[in-house]
Amino acid sequence: VQLVESGGGLVQPGGSLRLSCTASGFAFGSYAMNWVRQAPGKGLEQVSSIDSSGSRITYADSVKGRFTISRDNAKSTLYLQMNNLKLEDTARYYCATPGTNYWGQGTQVTVAS
């Protein structure tokens, strides 16, 4: 099983990034997926979740209206479109499969002016 995140980087406040998480080694299309982040010195925060079909989606209040989660089951890929980024969005972002120990290595997002 492998989850590989990409798309992080350094962006100014108000900017956008699109994170991707490519899955392999399991039936990606059968599982719900989460984006989870950890800011420096803080605990894990679930940012967003999506069910296996993409029809049920949740967002943390802190990102609602700015982030959009999506998935392409044919490509075994999960996405997180992040718009209007704020300083407090700085964190390492992970994709994870709830109910399993499937986690990626994370991708760093730094929002700074």
PEQUILIN-V185269 format. One record per residue. N is the residue number from 1. OMEGA is omega in radians with two decimals (NA if undefined). BURIAL is # if it has 24 or more other C-alpha atoms within 12 Angstrom, else .. D_LAST is the distance of its C-alpha to the last C-alpha in whole Angstrom. Layout:
[[N,OMEGA,BURIAL,D_LAST] [N,OMEGA,BURIAL,D_LAST]]
This chain:
[[1,3.11,.,37] [2,2.99,.,34] [3,-3.07,#,30] [4,3.11,#,28] [5,3.06,#,24] [6,3.05,#,22] [7,3.11,#,19] [8,3.12,#,16] [9,3.13,#,13] [10,-3.10,#,9] [11,3.10,#,8] [12,3.05,.,5] [13,-3.08,.,6] [14,-3.12,.,10] [15,-3.09,#,10] [16,3.00,#,13] [17,3.03,#,15] [18,3.10,#,19] [19,3.06,#,20] [20,3.07,#,24] [21,-3.13,#,26] [22,-3.06,#,30] [23,3.04,#,33] [24,3.05,.,36] [25,3.07,.,39] [26,-3.08,.,40] [27,-3.05,.,40] [28,-3.06,#,37] [29,-3.14,#,38] [30,-3.02,.,40] [31,2.88,#,37] [32,-3.14,#,35] [33,3.10,#,31] [34,2.81,#,28] [35,-3.11,#,25] [36,3.11,#,24] [37,3.06,#,21] [38,3.09,#,20] [39,-3.14,#,17] [40,3.09,.,17] [41,-3.10,.,21] [42,3.13,.,21] [43,3.14,.,24] [44,3.09,.,24] [45,3.04,#,24] [46,-3.09,#,25] [47,-3.05,#,23] [48,3.07,#,25] [49,3.14,#,29] [50,3.14,#,31] [51,-2.99,#,35] [52,-3.11,#,37] [53,-3.10,.,38] [54,-3.07,#,34] [55,3.10,.,36] [56,-3.04,.,35] [57,3.04,#,31] [58,3.09,#,29] [59,2.94,#,26] [60,3.14,.,24] [61,-3.07,.,24] [62,-3.09,.,20] [63,-3.08,#,20] [64,-3.14,.,23] [65,-3.13,.,22] [66,-3.10,#,19] [67,3.08,#,20] [68,3.09,#,23] [69,3.07,#,25] [70,3.13,#,28] [71,3.05,#,30] [72,-3.07,#,33] [73,3.11,#,36] [74,3.13,.,37] [75,-3.10,.,35] [76,-3.05,#,34] [77,3.08,#,30] [78,-3.11,#,28] [79,2.97,#,25] [80,3.05,#,22] [81,-3.08,#,20] [82,3.14,#,17] [83,3.12,#,16] [84,-3.08,#,13] [85,-3.13,#,11] [86,3.13,#,10] [87,-3.08,.,9] [88,3.04,.,12] [89,3.11,#,13] [90,-3.08,#,12] [91,2.94,#,15] [92,-3.07,#,18] [93,-3.12,#,20] [94,2.88,#,24] [95,-3.07,#,26] [96,3.12,#,30] [97,-3.09,#,33] [98,3.14,.,34] [99,3.09,.,38] [100,3.02,.,37] [101,3.14,.,36] [102,3.09,#,34] [103,3.00,#,30] [104,3.14,#,28] [105,3.08,.,26] [106,3.04,#,23] [107,-3.03,#,19] [108,3.02,#,16] [109,3.12,#,13] [110,3.11,#,10] [111,-3.06,#,7] [112,3.10,.,4] [113,NA,.,0]]
